[in-house]
Amino acid sequence: MTAATSPRFVTLEGLEGAGKSTAMAFVRDWFEARGETVLCTREPGGTPLAEELRAVLKAVREEPVAASTELLLMFAARAQHVERVIRPALAAGKVVVCDRFTDSTRAYQGAGRGLSMATIDQLAEVAHAGCDPGLTLWLDVPVALGLERAASREAADRFEQETLDFFERVRDGFEALSEREPARFRRVDATRALDEVRAQIETELEAAHGG
């Protein structure tokens, strides 16, 4: 790992309904069984201010939200989260497990909304230079299945009301990321039984952390 990445910073990515919350519990348990202190957090969110921005981003509203506005709000929340939570936790020797990070921005605002990947990478440098995940687990499910799972939980938020085509582009974005960074970005088949998903997650964690 380079100085800019940490195998103790693990992120979970995927569509709505992919099972990231369940996967986070598997990751937490794996590290805690090895005596580690684990901080579990999420994006957008993770601090009081970032949670307020999360509510703004997800709220269903009549006013259309410009893609660039959405992008900047995402990175505003992320900058606060990294500065107030993630960096201090890593500096204190904790393992950080985060539900979504900049790869979601690349998939949703980049592939989904069609915004420039170069711009996203520039904003990432501003928001969290030197603080990148060492392992990313992509919980992959077909779009229809993910949305079906999400719909069973609660009323759809602004993102969940997007079109199937949008989510297909997002899924393609995650696929492209997995091809671009195969050592870090690992696909997990989230359509399988939970014990099989857990087994694959544990295999990826062992590979990333030397067994």
Buried (B, 14 or more C-beta within 10 A) or exposed (E): BEEEBBBBBBBBBBBBBBBBEBBBEBBBBBBEEEEBEBBBBBBBBBBEBBBBBBEBBBEEEEEEEEBEEBBEBBBBBBBBBBBBBBBEBBEEEBBBBBBBBBBBBBBBBBBBBEBEBEEBEEBBEEBBEEBBBBBBBBBBBBBEBBBEBBEEEEEBBBBBEBEEEBBBBBBEBBBBBBEEEEEBBBBBEBBEEEEEBBEBBBEBBEEBBEE
